[in-house]
Amino acid sequence: MERYAFVRFKMPWQWRGEEAVLWSRAWDEKGNTQPTREEFFKRWGKNNRYHYNAIQAWRILPDGRVVNGDRPLGVQALGPVGGCDGEVFDG
């Protein structure tokens, strides 16, 4: 495995046609893990777009589409979320 590489993974899960949110989280050889979105913002601020590496959420919709699972800022999330599609900005 390369030091910096995307990794395909499998997990035992059966989708039942209902909306679901999955989180993918990476860790390195030293055991460091990606922060939750809340941890990232606390340490680096909400307007930091240089290296946003919080946990990524993926939302599976009832029709089977997979979309970015992040909640916009100001909305209560049900678990750790992350992403970098503009929702990081506070304005």
Residue pairs with C-beta under 8 A, 6 or more apart in sequence:
1 7
3 29
7 26
9 24
15 60
17 62
18 62
19 59
19 60
19 61
19 62
20 59
20 60
21 57
21 58
21 59
21 60
21 69
21 78
21 79
22 57
22 58
22 60
22 69
23 55
23 56
23 57
23 58
23 69
23 79
23 80
23 81
23 82
24 55
24 56
24 58
25 33
25 34
25 55
25 80
26 33
26 34
27 33
27 34
34 53
34 54
34 55
34 82
35 43
35 53
35 54
35 55
36 54
36 55
36 80
36 81
36 82
37 54
37 55
37 70
37 77
37 80
37 81
37 82
38 80
39 54
40 48
40 52
40 53
40 54
40 82
46 73
46 88
46 89
46 90
47 88
47 89
47 90
48 88
49 84
49 88
49 89
52 82
52 83
52 84
52 88
53 82
54 80
54 81
54 82
54 83
55 80
55 81
55 82
56 69
56 70
56 82
56 83
57 68
57 69
57 70
57 79
57 80
57 81
57 82
57 83
58 66
58 67
58 68
58 69
59 66
59 67
59 68
59 69
60 66
61 67
68 83
68 85
69 81
69 83
70 81
70 82
70 83
70 85
70 87
71 77
71 81
71 87
72 87
73 87
73 88
73 89
73 90
